[in-house]
């Protein structure tokens, strides 16, 4: 899994973070193969090179930028030993991995997500970023209020007349998505202005 906040261990080096599961194994709910330290060292450097961070294994997470920490998290998610099937990942969950990054860092992370296809056949991406949706996935599942509102190929995002999808991607205030305590006032463009529930616009 790749977390929104990277979820790296600050007390460990980058290399120790990336190779953590291979060095120490998983728990009973997620067992994993423990490998010799010298083999893990090689695999860690290979994983870091894949994300453009070769040679930084000795640094601590606090020494890295937000984008670099996110890429270290990617390396940790995809590291595997090609000779051992048990170390491969069938599914990787990515939770808001481009949130809080500038446009260039986001593009680099999106490129990594696409390139991960060789290491992981299935990616589940949770995101609110338009570019991440369009560049990194083939199928979109749109949820609102815990309910499935639309499920379809990314190629149909611009043509579907689903009101939830249209409101979101058109950035419209008019549509089925509302906060329970909001009222909507009319506006010149017809989109409406959400209020604080007392008829007062922010």
N, C-alpha and C positions, 0 to 999 in steps of 0.2 A: 504494500500500500504506500502511496505517496500522499502525505498529509499537507494541509494548507500551511501549517506553521513549520513544516519540515520535520519536526519532532526528533531532532538530533540530540544525542547525549553530550552536554557541554563539557563533561569531565573527561571525555574520550577524544582521541584524535580523529581526524576525518577517516583515516584508514580503519581504525577500530570501529567506527560507526558503520562504515560500508560492509565490513566483514563480520559484524557482530553475530549474526545468526549462524554463520558457518563456523565461527570460532567456538561459540558457546551453546549452540543448539536452541531449539524452540521449547515451548512448554508442552504439557500433555495434550492440549487441544490443537497445537500446531507443531508437531514434531518435525525436526529437520535433521539433515546429515551434518555431522561435525567432521571437519577436515583438518589435516595437519596445518600448523601455522605457516609453514613455508609455502604451501600450496595456496592458502588463502591470500597471502601477500601478493602472489602473482595475479590471482583473480581480481583482487581489489584494484590493483594498478590498471588492469585491463578495463575494468568497469569505469574507473575515473577517466581514463583516456577517451572512452566512448562518449562521455558527457563533456569533453573538452577541459578536464581538470587534472590531467596527468601531472604527477610530481608534487601534489599538495597534500599527500597522505599524512604528513607529519604535523600539519596545522590543526588548530582547534576551531570548532564552529564559530566562536566569537570573532575570529580573525577574518571571516568571510562575509561578503555582501549577501543580501537576501536572495538574489538570483543564484549566487553560487551555492548557498545552502540548499536551495530547491533542487539544484542539479546533483548535489551530493545525495539527496534523498532519492533521486531517480536512480543513481548508481546502486544504492542499497536495495532498491526495489527489484532491479533486473539482474543483479549479480548471480551468476550460476557457473557451474563447471560443465562444459559441453560433454564431458565424458560420463557425467552422472545424471541420468534422467530425473532422479529424485530432487535435484536442485533447481529444476526448471519451474517457471511460474506459468500456469495456464491462464490465470486471470490476475490483472493488477487493477486495483481501485485507486483512482486519482481524485482527491477531494480539493476542489478550488485551487489547483496548483499554479494558476497564473494570477490569482488575486493578490493585489498589493504590489505587483511588479510594474516597472515602466514598460513602454511599448517594445523596446529592443530586447529586454530580458524576457518579456512574454513571448516574443517571436522565437527566441532561442529555446525556451522551454517547449513551445508548441512543436518546433522541429524535432526535439527529443521524443515527444509523444508519438509523432508519426514514425520516427525511426525505430521505436520500440517494437514495431510489428514483427521483426525477426525473433526477438527474445520472448515476446508474449503475444499469443494469438488473439487474446481478448482484453480490451481495455474498457473499463467502466469509468466514465468521466463525469464528475459533478462540477458544473460550472455555470456562471451567469455571464461569461464573457462571449460576445458575439464571435470574435475572431477565433477563439478556441473551439467553439462549436463548429464553425464552418470549416476549419482547417484540420481538425484532428479526429472527427468521428464520421461514421457512415449512417448511423441511425440515431434518431433523437426521441427520447421519451420525456414528455413535458408533464411535470407534476405541479399542481397548485392545491394548497390546502389539504395535502396528503392524498389527493385523488388524481388518477391518471386522466389527463385532458387530451393528450394527443400522442400518437406513436407512429413514426414514419421516417422515411429516408431524408437525410439532410438536404438532398437535392430538391425536395418539395417544400422547404421552409418558405420560399418566396411566393409560392403559388397556392398553398393551402388557404382555405377560407375559414379555418378553425378560429373562432373568436379569441381564444386564449393566446394562441400563437401570434395572431395578427396584432393584438394589443401589445404583447411583449416586444416583438421585433419592430413594431412601428413606434415604440416608446410613447404610446398613447395613454392618456389618463381616462379615456372613455372605453368601457368594455366590462367584461364580467368580473375582472379581478378588483376587489375592493378590500380595504381594511374594515373590520366589523364596526369600528367606532367612527368611521369617516362619513361625511356627507359630501356631495359633489355639487359645486356651483357652476352655472353655465359660464362659458368663456367665449370671446369673439370667434375663436377658431372652432368652437363646438366640441372641444375635447373635454372640457370640464376642469375644474380646479378642486383638488381634494382639500377639505377643511379639517379643523380640529374636533369636529363633532358638535360644535356650538355655532356652526355657520360662519366661522372665522377662518379665512384663508391664511396660510403661513406667510 
